[in-house]
Amino acid sequence: MGEYEFRLLGPVELSARDGTAVHSVLQQTKRAALLAFLALGADRGRTRQELVELFWADRDDDGARHALSQAIYYLRRSLGQKAIDLIGERVLLNPSVVRVDVIEFRRLAAAGSLEAAVALVRGDLMEQFPLVSGFDRWLDTARESVRQEVLSVLDRLWQAATTTGDHARAIEWAERSCALAPYHEAPLRRLLSSLIADDQPVRAREAYDRFALRLEQDLELSPSDATRALLAPLDAPRETRTAPASAVGPDGLSATVRSEAAREVADAVAASREARADAAVITPAGGSVAATTAGAGARGESNRVRVRRWLRTGIVAPAALGVLSLAFVVNRVSVSPDRQVSAASTVERVGVFPLLYRGHQELAYLGDGIPELIGTYFQSLDQVSLLDARALGGHAGTEDLAQSALGDAAAHARSLGASMFVVGSVIEAGGSIQVTARMHRTNGELIAAASGRANREDELFELVEGLVRQMAGAFPGVSDLERSAALTSRSLPALRHFFRGERLFRSGSYREAVREFDQAVEEDSTFALSMYRSAIALLWSSDADFEVARQKVKRALEHSDHATPHDVELFRALEAFLNGRLPEAERLYESILLRRPESVEAWFQLAETIFHYGGLHGRSVRASEEAWRRVIELNPHHHAALVHLSAIAALKRDPALDSLERKVNGDPDVPVPTPQVRA
């Protein structure tokens, strides 16, 4: 055993044989990095040239070599002369003096002592080590290499445990792999398969949801089809599945889901399941939901119309008869999911200041020309109004946006009635043009920043389009869907049509909204979100056609690589719903909400699914109440949610009906006669 222990598999630790930490080395980051570099140099060590180029590249050769000599002298003084050997041009760490856990790990793994090897692993190589210029790039490569070595050993342990049927150990090794590689799908798939084999479907679902959330939030990606396929056995209707009693509570949710962060959402989701356990699956005319869906499409009758007819004529079994008194009311009134009771919002004003220009004088006109182009594109989106550029001409943005200059711009914009302003710079160098634009509120708050580079003058139009799309998502009053569209659309005209479609949708002009969404797709053939919204608008129109909507959603899924992971999950849930897989659709919406509890779209679609089609599974419309209330919490003026809650209150004879009626009838454009609501 060496005189010192140098632990690199996790946070860096250096201690003497008696456990005393050697702070004198670790306190100087570059010396600690040098010692680690030598430790991983194996028997051959490192050449002096390697060391000076990695750690002192900013110095001349003499200065770099002197700094290296000083560092070696300090390490020898701290660890003893024998700790570092100097052989000609080579510098070596003596393994008999300093024992390194990475070297020991490799020795044990080669000898087949796999559990002893992984017992040394506390985390990634040199986890949380401070950045050291030059060294950090080498460390990234070394860290990934060592990580793969550890994952390989853990994989061998997992395979051995799986072969012997030791599910508990297999889960342990798979969980360690997931912790070490939190964005890799292979360890997750091993964990899922082990949990499913051990009859722990709830833990498997939770592990998948945590991974999907991490992937979406950190990388804006979603799990692959291969990983999702492992959960297929769990996607059967809940009525046909059970989970081990030890894994779930009385409400069907595990202790893990009921963590503090997820408790409120999980409770809301649980409330929406009130009748599921005892519900008998009821299908119209004795057929399956899927078969009925296909039949309706073949005869040109939309499922929404068909289901409403079943509800009105009493074909659905008695368990669903509670819907009858409400079907006429809610379905008669054409309401938009996002329509608001309040008056139309006022258009806010924005000022686009001249941009600071630096570069060749031939292109100096860009300092004024690009802001004019930004303003033109802003106005084309019909989301904001523009201040007269002549009123802003004497106030240029600054490249560094010093507080005083930013304050002057904010005060000037505010004095002209603007609530936002844009400043930035245009930098030309060697023919390349870098444009930076920053949008602020007039209180100075930065709300959007965008930048881009053009290699030729004729590329500027496309560049500015891209900047405007990036900033459009920060416009006041923009919904989550519009913000997502600004991120994923590749065309400013497409985004313009999408915004128009959303405005028409909110006003209840569904046919016109469908045309705008379809026109957006004409402009950008990969605009998946617009395909999805076109399907939704079509379902709300008087020409509702499930077959056409199915094709639109199918096309959206084909272009899911041009959508955010959150939006793709919405696509999948709607696809399941349109194809009659109602339990799967409900589960997908619930899964989205566990990750994104603020998603109005997911809450609304979940409520729609339960309210209108829960009767096919013997469930009361009251089961949708919690989801509707979540919509109202997030958007107090959500007209459709208010109408549905009024209908539920009428069914319950709830005293709250009067206040709900006042909110609903506060919108003069939507006739909801009180006698009908009380029917």
Buried (B, 14 or more C-beta within 10 A) or exposed (E): EBBBBBBBBBEBBBBEEEEEEBEBBBEBBBBBBBBBBBBBBBEEBBBBEBBBEBBBEEBEEEEBBBBBEEBBEBBBEBBBEEBBBEEEEBBBBBBEBBBBBBBBBBEBBEEEEBEBBBEBBEBBBBEEBEEBEBBBEBBEEBBEEBBEBBBEBBBBBBEBBBEEEBBEBBBBBBBBBBEBBBEBBBBBBBBBBBBBBBEBBBBBBBBBBBBBBBBBEEEEBBBEEEBBEBBEEBBEBBBEEEBEEEBBEEEBBBEBBBEEEBEEBBEBBBBBBBBBEEBEBBBBEEEEBEBBBBBBBEEEBBBBBBBBEBBBEEBBBEBBEBBBBBBBBBBEBBBBBBBBBEEEEEEBBBBBBBBBBEBEEEBBEBBBBBBBBBBEBBEBBEBBBBBEBEBBEEBBBBBEBEEEBBEEBBEBBBEBEBBBBBBBBBBBEEEEBBBBBBBBBBEBEEBBBBBBEBEEEEEBEEBBBBBBBBBBBBBBEBBBBBBBBBBBBBBBBBBBBBBBBBBBBBBBBBEBBBBBBBBBBEBBEBBBBBBBBBBBBBBBBEEBBBBBBBBBBBBBBEBBEBBBBBBBBBBBBBBBBBBBBBBBBBBBBBBBBBBBBEBBBBBBBBBBBBBBBBBBBBBBBBBBBBBBBBBBBBBEBBBBBBBBBBBBBBBEEBEEBEEBBEBBBEBEEBEBEBEBBBB
